[in-house]
Amino acid sequence: MISNMFTDTEERIMDLYKRRTRLEVISHIETALILVNDPDMIDECQNLLIKLKDMKDEDYLNLDL
Protein backbone atom coordinates (compact mmCIF):
# COMPACT_ATOMS: atom_id res chain seq x y z
CA MET A 1 0.00 0.00 0.00
CA ILE A 2 2.68 2.52 0.91
CA SER A 3 4.58 2.23 -2.38
CA ASN A 4 1.48 3.22 -4.33
CA MET A 5 0.60 6.18 -2.16
CA PHE A 6 3.93 7.93 -1.52
CA THR A 7 6.92 8.85 -3.67
CA ASP A 8 10.39 7.59 -2.75
CA THR A 9 11.29 11.03 -1.38
CA GLU A 10 8.11 11.18 0.70
CA GLU A 11 8.87 7.74 2.14
CA ARG A 12 12.41 8.85 3.04
CA ILE A 13 11.09 11.97 4.76
CA MET A 14 8.67 9.88 6.80
CA ASP A 15 11.46 7.41 7.59
CA LEU A 16 13.15 10.22 9.54
CA TYR A 17 10.20 10.20 11.91
CA LYS A 18 9.65 6.46 12.41
CA ARG A 19 7.78 5.49 15.53
CA ARG A 20 6.08 8.84 15.81
CA THR A 21 2.38 9.57 15.57
CA ARG A 22 0.92 10.99 12.38
CA LEU A 23 0.39 14.36 14.08
CA GLU A 24 3.98 14.44 15.35
CA VAL A 25 5.27 13.78 11.84
CA ILE A 26 3.07 16.56 10.45
CA SER A 27 4.31 18.97 13.11
CA HIS A 28 7.99 18.13 12.54
CA ILE A 29 7.70 18.48 8.77
CA GLU A 30 5.86 21.80 9.04
CA THR A 31 8.52 23.11 11.43
CA ALA A 32 11.42 21.93 9.25
CA LEU A 33 9.81 23.18 6.04
CA ILE A 34 10.68 26.80 6.82
CA LEU A 35 14.37 25.84 6.58
CA VAL A 36 14.09 24.17 3.17
CA ASN A 37 15.39 26.17 0.22
CA ASP A 38 15.03 23.62 -2.57
CA PRO A 39 11.75 24.22 -4.46
CA ASP A 40 11.42 20.52 -5.39
CA MET A 41 11.85 19.44 -1.77
CA ILE A 42 9.32 22.06 -0.66
CA ASP A 43 6.84 20.58 -3.13
CA GLU A 44 7.56 17.04 -1.91
CA CYS A 45 7.07 18.07 1.72
CA GLN A 46 3.86 19.95 0.96
CA ASN A 47 2.46 17.00 -0.99
CA LEU A 48 3.38 14.67 1.84
CA LEU A 49 1.68 16.95 4.36
CA ILE A 50 -1.50 16.91 2.30
CA LYS A 51 -1.49 13.11 2.23
CA LEU A 52 -0.79 12.81 5.95
CA LYS A 53 -3.48 15.33 6.86
CA ASP A 54 -6.03 13.53 4.69
CA MET A 55 -5.47 10.13 6.29
CA LYS A 56 -6.71 8.82 9.62
CA ASP A 57 -4.41 7.83 12.47
CA GLU A 58 -5.33 4.16 12.06
CA ASP A 59 -4.38 4.30 8.37
CA TYR A 60 -1.04 5.85 9.28
CA LEU A 61 -0.40 3.15 11.86
CA ASN A 62 -1.15 0.48 9.24
CA LEU A 63 1.56 1.80 6.90
CA ASP A 64 4.56 -0.49 6.67
CA LEU A 65 7.17 2.16 7.48
C-alpha positions, 0 to 999 in steps of 0.5 A: 500500500505505501509504495502506491501512495507515496513517492520515494522522497516522501517515504524517506522523509517519513522514515526520519520520523519512524515510531512517531504519531501521524500528528507528530510527523506533520508537526515536525515536517511543518517546522522543518519546512521553513528551513528548506530552500530547494523548491522541489523538496518544498513541493515534496514536503507539501504534498506529503503533508497533504497526504498525511493530513487527509489520512486517519491515524489508524491508516497511518499506523497500518503503513509499513514504514 
